[in-house]
């Protein structure tokens, strides 16, 4: 049974961002009349920053976005689910461009500030006739109150929509950052790992927005793995429309770190939701590695543990097979000392100085919660890092064996 019910308990007022409107529709891209086409629109041109998949094979929408992101300006995003528009050749590029052009025409703005994102099955061309009919309806339905519907429309194998919101004080004014994301499979850290759209009414200079996004992603989406597979479509995009009317935040502004911290909180919350909603997952797993010589070493060890199929299946099986954790540590490439390693599972000590202990004293409730923490102390320094993942179950195989 997949983990559910982990959405933020947000009121509608928490999800309204001044100057941003939303809409969604069932365009017939997915089966069963599910919503599959969405639009996000700012009332004014916004500063924009984005990160995309580092895969050498990039979907058509990613390639279209890369061609215009250097302008650092944006006003609308058209998103479809059910079809990735990846590996679709010149037709896929034409279709992605046409989607932005149609939205631009309906909104009366330039196509240069309209972005596009797709998610779903690779290798199939988009049903453009259905999309063409739906775009005018999308524009007509734009509303300040429809972000929930957009979060729902961008899902594929997700079991719940993912929304995170944070309010911050900017010189006596209350600004807001709201993010929505989709992702449950093909999640491996090396940029963003899924689709994520973040919106704020705070005025932030382009260079500061780009820097803050990169720092937030490095602390969250880049430390998240479900199945060690990267997508062709990974996109994280943020728009700042400045409707708060604050003095624009720059990289050297005293308010920059407050903004970056709030943005990181939003992306981290979304990362946790993605890990909780991992395909077939029953448990969220947080891997913390402490006592490393460098943060890089700690992150390498944490990634090795979080990415280990043996560790993930042991957690699903509710077994204390700490040898799998130890093996992952040893394979990380980091110069560790076995006799200094301590390992804990939900604060219960499994290994002391490289040797297993306490097998006869295992608390019954050790695996009773839906969240599991694996903590490793390398005993070599003071640096630490964290990586999010989930357990691996038979359901993951079923979902992906029948995905197409």
Secondary structure as GFF3:
##gff-version 3
##sequence-region A 1 404
A	DSSP	alpha_helix	12	15	.	.	.	ID=ss1
A	DSSP	beta_strand	20	25	.	.	.	ID=ss2
A	DSSP	beta_strand	37	52	.	.	.	ID=ss3
A	DSSP	alpha_helix	60	66	.	.	.	ID=ss4
A	DSSP	three_ten_helix	69	71	.	.	.	ID=ss5
A	DSSP	beta_strand	73	83	.	.	.	ID=ss6
A	DSSP	alpha_helix	89	107	.	.	.	ID=ss7
A	DSSP	three_ten_helix	111	113	.	.	.	ID=ss8
A	DSSP	beta_strand	114	121	.	.	.	ID=ss9
A	DSSP	alpha_helix	128	140	.	.	.	ID=ss10
A	DSSP	alpha_helix	147	153	.	.	.	ID=ss11
A	DSSP	beta_strand	162	170	.	.	.	ID=ss12
A	DSSP	beta_strand	173	182	.	.	.	ID=ss13
A	DSSP	beta_strand	195	200	.	.	.	ID=ss14
A	DSSP	alpha_helix	206	219	.	.	.	ID=ss15
A	DSSP	three_ten_helix	221	223	.	.	.	ID=ss16
A	DSSP	beta_strand	235	240	.	.	.	ID=ss17
A	DSSP	alpha_helix	256	276	.	.	.	ID=ss18
A	DSSP	beta_strand	284	292	.	.	.	ID=ss19
A	DSSP	alpha_helix	295	306	.	.	.	ID=ss20
A	DSSP	alpha_helix	309	316	.	.	.	ID=ss21
A	DSSP	alpha_helix	322	330	.	.	.	ID=ss22
A	DSSP	three_ten_helix	338	340	.	.	.	ID=ss23
A	DSSP	beta_strand	342	345	.	.	.	ID=ss24
A	DSSP	beta_strand	348	352	.	.	.	ID=ss25
A	DSSP	beta_strand	355	356	.	.	.	ID=ss26
A	DSSP	three_ten_helix	359	361	.	.	.	ID=ss27
A	DSSP	three_ten_helix	364	367	.	.	.	ID=ss28
A	DSSP	beta_strand	371	377	.	.	.	ID=ss29
A	DSSP	beta_strand	383	390	.	.	.	ID=ss30
A	DSSP	alpha_helix	394	401	.	.	.	ID=ss31
###
